[in-house]
Amino acid sequence: MPADESVLSVVITVHQASGDPIMASVLVMPGSRHEIEDTYALS
Protein backbone atom coordinates (compact mmCIF):
# COMPACT_ATOMS: atom_id res chain seq x y z
CA MET A 1 0.00 0.00 0.00
CA PRO A 2 1.44 3.41 -0.90
CA ALA A 3 2.48 5.65 1.99
CA ASP A 4 -0.02 8.35 0.96
CA GLU A 5 -3.03 5.97 0.69
CA SER A 6 -5.98 6.88 2.89
CA VAL A 7 -7.22 4.15 5.22
CA LEU A 8 -10.51 3.16 6.78
CA SER A 9 -10.16 1.94 10.35
CA VAL A 10 -12.97 0.14 12.15
CA VAL A 11 -13.06 -0.73 15.85
CA ILE A 12 -15.48 -3.50 16.83
CA THR A 13 -16.29 -4.33 20.45
CA VAL A 14 -18.46 -7.27 21.56
CA HIS A 15 -20.18 -7.11 24.95
CA GLN A 16 -21.99 -9.67 27.08
CA ALA A 17 -25.61 -8.98 28.02
CA SER A 18 -24.26 -7.73 31.37
CA GLY A 19 -22.31 -5.03 29.54
CA ASP A 20 -18.88 -6.53 30.13
CA PRO A 21 -16.64 -6.39 27.04
CA ILE A 22 -15.45 -9.81 25.86
CA MET A 23 -13.71 -9.07 22.56
CA ALA A 24 -12.29 -6.15 20.59
CA SER A 25 -10.97 -6.04 17.04
CA VAL A 26 -9.37 -3.30 14.95
CA LEU A 27 -9.53 -3.46 11.15
CA VAL A 28 -7.44 -1.22 8.87
CA MET A 29 -8.35 -1.32 5.18
CA PRO A 30 -7.28 0.67 2.09
CA GLY A 31 -9.68 3.62 1.80
CA SER A 32 -9.68 3.60 -1.99
CA ARG A 33 -11.23 0.12 -2.09
CA HIS A 34 -14.21 0.60 0.24
CA GLU A 35 -17.43 2.59 0.49
CA ILE A 36 -18.99 3.31 3.86
CA GLU A 37 -22.59 2.19 4.27
CA ASP A 38 -24.14 1.26 7.60
CA THR A 39 -27.51 0.76 9.28
CA TYR A 40 -28.28 1.31 12.95
CA ALA A 41 -31.41 -0.02 14.64
CA LEU A 42 -33.45 2.53 16.57
CA SER A 43 -34.79 1.07 19.79
Protein Blocks (a to p, Z undefined) as FASTA:
>chain_A
ZZklccdddddddddfkopafbdcdddddfklcccddddddZZ
